[in-house]
Amino acid sequence: MSQCAFFPMTNPIQGYEWGSRHALTRLFGIANPDEQPQAELWMGAHPSGCSLVEQEGQLIRLDALIAADPAAMLGEATAARFGTLPFLFKVLCAEKALSIQVHPSKAQAEAGFARDNEAGLAPNAPHRNYRDDNHKPELVFALTPYQAMNGFRPHAEILALFERLASPALAPLVEAFARAQHEAGLATLFRALLTLQGAQKEAALADLARTAAACRTEETFALILHLFEQYPGDVGLFAPLLLNVVTLQPGQAMFLDACTPHAYVRGTGLEIMANSDNVLRAGLTPKHMDVDELLACTRCEPKPAAEILLAPRREGRCCHFQVPVPDFTFRIYEAGEHELQGQSAEVIFAIDAPLTLVSGEQRLSLAIGHSAFVPASTPRYRVESEGRFARAGNR
């Protein structure tokens, strides 16, 4: 088994309702004859959507391939530390905004998962907060213009935006925040907005809609109007006043750390994350929201604008997007020949042109939008590319 240098992958597509009906077809020629939402193409060994790999003419699950020989497939260090492929690599295609989310830290996930298990909650219970015991840091790399929210704005910006809103229904909350522009004060404001109810909520949202319509030429308020069309009556509509609004241009990336509120609004990108399903929601969703648990896992601190984009380190014809976690690594390569040396299992994805993988006498060609699993037992190989490709691995 370990003598096979490359395994072509067949990857599942998740049809979440917020997904695009055309992005995968437009970018990669992936057919969608029924024009159903195609939200995420998954490349990895996650049990909720495991890739298939070709071995001796047969398709088998990637997790089964790994389990048969973890040291050869993952590398001894990765096998000992994680026990499985520690990352999930995706193409994410958002036509409609995803929910505002916070992901717990590793310690929070371990404690929360144990609590949910002790409470006897079923693994798929809709009101369960923790699906596993892992953290979920993420990196997104834009293939098209990609609008998102990432981290809290500076306190003064938040205050100025809510003062412009001038909603009588929110006046006591805004006045209190003006006197407490610090972490605890922001947490109090965030909680109050997430728990708005009844007439106060209706009045505040009406004021928000009116202000957004009057200021529609500004990015923040244009986004609010866009979200009103998708999630009328949702408290998450206040999020653009709280969070940094950013539109990544193709080739730009950002990192989303634990305990940081964020949301993807629209666009197509490559996303890589730790192998986890843990999501605590903060609006723009009909799904379960546990405000107490959310706030316990949220750092109510501003994220400086200079830290939103993740600047890559240039390595010849490669851009290495460095992240502060061991679960995954991510690089983008330009067209040409590249001699690569790996230390762990890797996934190679052809972004905008075909490529060929070469190891000794073994060759594997990939069409655009296709990927291959490269086991750790293939430490050196060559990529001959006609365009850009992505390389995912772990440390």
N, C-alpha and C positions, 0 to 999 in steps of 0.2 A: 504494500500500500504506500509506504513512504517513498517508493521509487518514482512515483508519478509526480512530475514537477508542477503541473498546473491542473486545476479542476474548473472547467467551465460551469457557470452558475445559471440556474433558472430561478428567477426571483419573483416572489409573490407581490401583488399590488393590492394595497388596502383601499377599499372604496368608500372611505369616510365621506359624509355628505358635503363637507367643505372643500372637497378636492376639485381639481380642474378636469374638464372633459376633453381638453385639447392639448395640454402642455406636453405630455409624454409623446403624443403623436407628432406634434410640431417639432420638438427638439430631437427625438430619437426614432421616429417612425414606428412607434409601438401602436398597434392597431387598437381601436376602441369603437367597433362597429355599432354597438348599442348606445354609445355616447353616455355612458354612466360615469359618475365622478371617479377619478383616479387620483387619490390623495397622496399616497406614499408607495414607492417601490423600495422594498426591504432587501438588504444584502447582509446576511448574517445567520446566526444560529438561534435566534430568539424563538421560544416555544410558541408564541402567538403568530409567528409568520416566518418559518424557517426556510431558507433557500435550499434548493435541491442542487446536487452536483453530479456530474457525469463521471462514472468510474467503470471502466471496461464495458462501455456501451450501455450501462444501466444508470438510471437516476436514483440516487439515495439522498436522504436528508443530510444536510451538513452537520447537524449535531451528532448524528450516528457515525459519520465519518470521523469526527473528532473523538468521540467516546471510544472508538475502537483502538486508537493509538494517540492519546493526548500529548505525549511528549514529542512525537514526530510531527503532529499537526500544529500544535501551539508553541512548541518550544518548552523545555523543562521549566524555566523560570515562570512563564505565563501559566503553564498547567498547574504548578504548585501554588501560585498566588491566587488565580481566578477559577481554575477548574474547567472553564469553558471559554469560548471566544468572548473577550471582555467588552466588545463594542458592537453597536448596531449602526450600519451605514445605510443611508437612505437617499433617494431623490424625493424631495417634498414639493408638492404642487398645490399651492393654496389659491383657490378662487374666492373663498369666503374666509373671514377672519377665524382663526382658532381661538379657543378660550384663553383668557389671561391665566397664567400658570406660575407656580413656584414649585421648585423641586427641592426636596430635603437634602441635607448633608448625609454623609454615610452613617454617622452616629445616630442622627435623627431617624433615618430610614430603618436601621436595625431595631431601635427602641419601638418605633411605631408599628413595624411589622409584627413584632412580638406581642404588642398590646392587642392588635386586631386579631391575631391568632388566639390569644387567651380569651378574647371576648366571643370566640366561636363564630366569627364572621366567615361566610363562604368566600373562597378565593375570588369569585366574580361578583360578589355582592355590590350593588350600585352605590351603597353608602360606605363602602370600605375605603379608607384613605391610602393604605399601603398595600401594593400588590406584591412587593418583594422587599428584600432588606438592603437594596443597593441605592446609591446616589445616582443622579442623572445629569451630570454636566453635559453641555452640548456645544457644538460649533456648527454654524451655518455659513455656507459659501454661496454667494449669489450667482446664478446662471442668467437670470433676467433681473430687471429692477425689482427689488425685494423690500417691501415695506414691513416694518415691525416696530414694536415697542420694547425697550430694554432698560430696566432699572429706573429708580426714582430720579426725577429732576432735582436740581438744587432747591432748597426750601424757598428761597426768594422767588424763583420762577413759579413754583406751585402757588404760592400766596398771590402773586400778581395775576395769574390766570383765574383763580377763583374770585378775586376782587373784580375782575372784568366781567365775570359771569353775573355778579351782583344779584344773586338769588336770595330773596328774603327768607326762603325756606332753609337755606344753608348758612344764613348770617351768623348764628351763634357758633357753629362749627368753625367757620372761617375766622371769626374774632378770637376764638380760643387758640387756633393754630398760630395766628399772628403774635400771640403772647408766648408761644411755646414752639419756636422753630428749631426743634431738635428731634432726636430719634423717637423719644416717647411721645412728643406732640404729633409727629407724623403718623405714628402707629395709632394714636387716638383718632385722628382724622380719617385714616384709612378704614379703621373698624366702623366708624360712624357711617361712612359712605356705603360700605358693604352691607350694612344692616338697615339701611333706609327702608321704610315701609309706608303704606297707606298714602294719605293726602300729602305728607311731607315729601315722599318719594315722587309722586306724580307732579307736584309743583316744581320740585327741583329739576326734574327731567324736562318739563315744559320750558323752564328758563334756559336750560342748556341748549335745547333745540333752537330756541329763538336767538340766542347769542351766536350759535354756530352758523345759522343761516345768514346773520348779519356780517359775519367775519369769514365767509366761505373761501375767500382768496388766500387765507393763511393755512399752512399745512395741517396744523393741529385741529382747527375747526372743520376743515374739509374732511379730515379723517373721521371726526365725530359724526358729521352728516352721513358719511358712507356707512358707519357702523349702525346708525339709527335705522337704516334700511334693512339691516340684517338682524338686529337684536333690539327691536323696540321694547321699551320698558325694562331694560336690563341695567343694573347698577354699574356694570362694567363700562357703560358709556362715559363715565367720568374718568376712566383710566388715562386717556390722552392728556388730561390736565395734570396728572400725577407722574406719568412716566415719560421718559425720553422717546420721542418719535424720530425714527431714522429710516431712510430709504437707501439700502445698499445698492450700489451700482454693480453690474456684472464684473466678477473678479474680486470683489471686496468680501470680507468675512467678519464675523463677530463671534465672541465666546459668551456663553450664558452659564454663569456659575450657579452653584447651589444657593438657595435662599434669596434669589433675585427675581422679582416679578417681571414677566415678559409676555409677549404675544406676537405671533406671526399674523400679518394682516393679508398680504397678497404677494404673489410672485412664486418663482420656481428656483430652488437651490439644492445643493448637496448638503446633507446634514449628517453629522456623526455624533454619537452619544455613548455614554456608558450603558451597559445592557440592563435597562430598568424600565418599568412602567409606572413609576411613582409620580403622580401629578396631584398637586393641591390647587384647586381652581379659585379664581378671584373675579369671576364675571365673564360676560359674553358666552354664556353657556346655560342650557337647561339642566345640566347634570348637577350632581351633589356638590355642595359647597359647605365645608366645615370651617367657619371663620376663625374659631379659636385655634384649631390646629394649623390653619394657614398662617395666622399671625405668629404663632410659636415658631414657625419655620421661616419667617421673613425678616431680613435685615432692612429696617426702615431707615436706610442711609442713602444719600444721593450717590448716583453713579456719575462721575465726571465725564463730560462729553468726550474728552481726550482718550478715555478708556473704553469707549463703545466699540470702535473699529479695532480689529486685531491685525496689526501690521505684520506681514510675513518676513521671515529672514530669507534673503536671497542666497541660494546655493547653486551657482551656475545657471542652468536653465530650469531650476526648480524653485518654487516658493514653499517654504516650510512654515506652516502656521503652528507656532508653539503654544501649547496649552499647559496649565499647571496641574494636570492630573495624569496618572500612569495608564488609565484605561484605554486611551487611544492616541494615535498620532495622525496627522493629516498633511499631505503634500500635493501640490499641483505641478505637473511637468509640462513643458512646452514640447512641440513637435521635434522629432529627431530620434537619435539612438541614445539610450541611457543604460549604463551598467549599474545594476542595483544590488545591494547587499542587505539582506534582512536578518533580524534577530528573533522575529516572532511570525505568527501567521499574518498574512496580508490579503487585502482585497484590492484588485486593480479594476478601475472603471474607465471605459472609453467615453470621454465627454463629447467631443465634436468631430471625431474621425476614427476610422478603424485603427487597430494596432495589432502587433504580433509579439507574443512572449516567446523567448528562446532560452533553453537551458540544455547545453550539450546538443544531442540529436533531437530533443523534444521541442516542438513548436506548437503554439496555439494562437490562432487568429481570433480577434474579437471585433464584432461589428460595433458601430456607434450605439451607445446606450446599453452595452452588455458588459459583464464583469467576469472575473475569474478569482478563485480562491487559490492563494499561493501558500502552501504549508511551510512551516518553519524548517522542514527538512530540505527545502530548496533555498539555501542561504545566498546563492548568487545566481542572477539571471539577467537577461537583457530585454529591454523593451524597445521595439522599433515602432515609432508612432508617427502617424500622419497629421496628428493634431494634439490637443491637450488630453491628458489623462490624470485621474486622481489615484492616489495611493494611500490606503488606510492601513494602519497597523497598531501596535501598542508598545509601550516601553516595559 
